Amino acid sequence: MRLSSSGTYIKNIILPGFVISGLAGVITGALIFFYKWGAEFISDLSGSIYAFILERPVFVPVMLIGLVGLALIMAFFIKCAPAVSGGGIPTAEGILRGLITFKWLRTFLSMIVNSYIAFFTGLPLGNEGPSVLIGTALGRGTNNLFNRTPAWDRYVMTGGAAAGFAVATGSPATGIIFALEEVHKRFSPMILMVALSSVVFASFTAEALSIIFGRTTSMFSLTAFPSVPVSRYWMAIVSGVGAGIIALLFIKGFTLMYKLLSEKIKAVSIEVKLICLFLLVGAVGLLLPSAVGSGHSVIEGVMIREYVWYIILTLLAVKIILIILCGGAGATGGLFIPILTIGALTGGLLAELMLVMGVPAEYYSVIVTVTVASFLGATLRAPITAIVFFIEAFSGFNNILFAALGVLISFVLMEILGVKPLYEVVLERKLKVMHKDDVPQIIDMEAVVQKGAFVIGKTTRDIFWPPSCHVMTVVRAGKNYISDARMDKDGDKVLKEGDTLRLRIQTYDRSETEKLVSDLVGKQDYDNDDLRSRMP
């Protein structure tokens, strides 16, 4: 990121990358703090209402009518803001990669309303996914209000998304790694800067508010677990294998549900799907209260060995089915805490089995937490994020190597089986629905870097190009177009004014793609027809 002058560097890098992203972090940190507070209150209220109705069955018809009404309200907001349908994190990833367009204010408001409806009705979804999408929306809003440079839009949104994740989970380091490994799947100084700035300012804001209002920002209130000796590292292997197998079944279940909905019952409206889902969740809420809700209390209950093995097995089966049905119906909510819940229940079963095999009971909670990390790494295919989350959320500093072994085993198992990460499955399904009648086209484009363009002084890997865009060659200004063209395989070329870029892009909208390119390299002086490649 070298620029010709310190003034230009401050204007083009520090100001938007640090200051604007930091401002987005402050706004996101404050709003997510209060959003979480509201989510916890509504979730507790939901549990109390289910308990009340269970003791007074005469109110069941009223409950059913209420569930139908809330399902219709959720469907209405999904139609108003399609981005709030399904998991918040996969949608945010699609937005940040340039694959999904959305209205930031409409999405922000609709996500809050719909996710609160989900918590109130007891859908097995969490607030972490919505927090990431809310942070993404606030990132765009902040950039629009204070920067107005389109090329910076996805960077500031990335910072907002990382900040939303960090505050929602109480894990700032994981939030930064999440932006690099999970969202963009690459390590870049530019992405690191915006994520770090937003997360730091968001975390400070949330911590300050927690002191003022007497609340905690931690996701779990757990004490440190005993260190596992090397002689018992075989337990991590068992946890990794078990987590990998359940992750395989879980992702395959999602895939089959999506296939069923897209091929067998695709004509069913979202209103009908949500009504059926809400009524089913309502019935489960009366029969098995622990199976509804995000699962946060279930995780803590498993940690302290509150459930016997057959209850754990029942909860695991019901949770998996309900979560898959929520995804298939397109209900608004997050999948992150449900993933942790399934991992904890899987870990509880494995821990009970190991105790029967003679493992001391003191290692029960360690086995559970390592299985959670292993399941997270296997499901998301993000091992570093899983390990860092284990350290931060579960105070696992004294068992880092033990957890890394479990995560490695589950990750390798999923790689061998060739199963796609869950968020990629969800995102692909969403994109398929969006582009069901569209046919993508591959176009070759040529563009010259104009004076003052956003890309000047940045390496090609630091730039958020249009989706499915590859920089084929870079030709320096004044150089021969044929003999001096250079490939940029590793993305380490620093772009300069006058450089000629040859791009190959797969797109559904040629004009929108050309606009995105112009936002990055500067407005071209020739017609769009000349922008097409003259490559043979």
Secondary structure as GFF3:
##gff-version 3
##sequence-region A 1 536
A	DSSP	alpha_helix	6	9	.	.	.	ID=ss1
A	DSSP	pi_helix	10	20	.	.	.	ID=ss2
A	DSSP	alpha_helix	21	55	.	.	.	ID=ss3
A	DSSP	three_ten_helix	57	59	.	.	.	ID=ss4
A	DSSP	alpha_helix	60	80	.	.	.	ID=ss5
A	DSSP	three_ten_helix	82	84	.	.	.	ID=ss6
A	DSSP	alpha_helix	88	96	.	.	.	ID=ss7
A	DSSP	alpha_helix	104	121	.	.	.	ID=ss8
A	DSSP	alpha_helix	128	146	.	.	.	ID=ss9
A	DSSP	three_ten_helix	150	152	.	.	.	ID=ss10
A	DSSP	alpha_helix	153	169	.	.	.	ID=ss11
A	DSSP	alpha_helix	172	177	.	.	.	ID=ss12
A	DSSP	pi_helix	178	183	.	.	.	ID=ss13
A	DSSP	alpha_helix	189	213	.	.	.	ID=ss14
A	DSSP	three_ten_helix	230	232	.	.	.	ID=ss15
A	DSSP	alpha_helix	234	263	.	.	.	ID=ss16
A	DSSP	alpha_helix	270	287	.	.	.	ID=ss17
A	DSSP	three_ten_helix	289	291	.	.	.	ID=ss18
A	DSSP	alpha_helix	296	303	.	.	.	ID=ss19
A	DSSP	alpha_helix	309	329	.	.	.	ID=ss20
A	DSSP	alpha_helix	336	356	.	.	.	ID=ss21
A	DSSP	three_ten_helix	361	363	.	.	.	ID=ss22
A	DSSP	alpha_helix	364	380	.	.	.	ID=ss23
A	DSSP	alpha_helix	383	393	.	.	.	ID=ss24
A	DSSP	three_ten_helix	397	399	.	.	.	ID=ss25
A	DSSP	alpha_helix	400	417	.	.	.	ID=ss26
A	DSSP	alpha_helix	422	434	.	.	.	ID=ss27
A	DSSP	beta_strand	441	448	.	.	.	ID=ss28
A	DSSP	three_ten_helix	460	462	.	.	.	ID=ss29
A	DSSP	beta_strand	469	475	.	.	.	ID=ss30
A	DSSP	beta_strand	486	487	.	.	.	ID=ss31
A	DSSP	beta_strand	500	507	.	.	.	ID=ss32
A	DSSP	alpha_helix	510	521	.	.	.	ID=ss33
A	DSSP	alpha_helix	528	531	.	.	.	ID=ss34
###
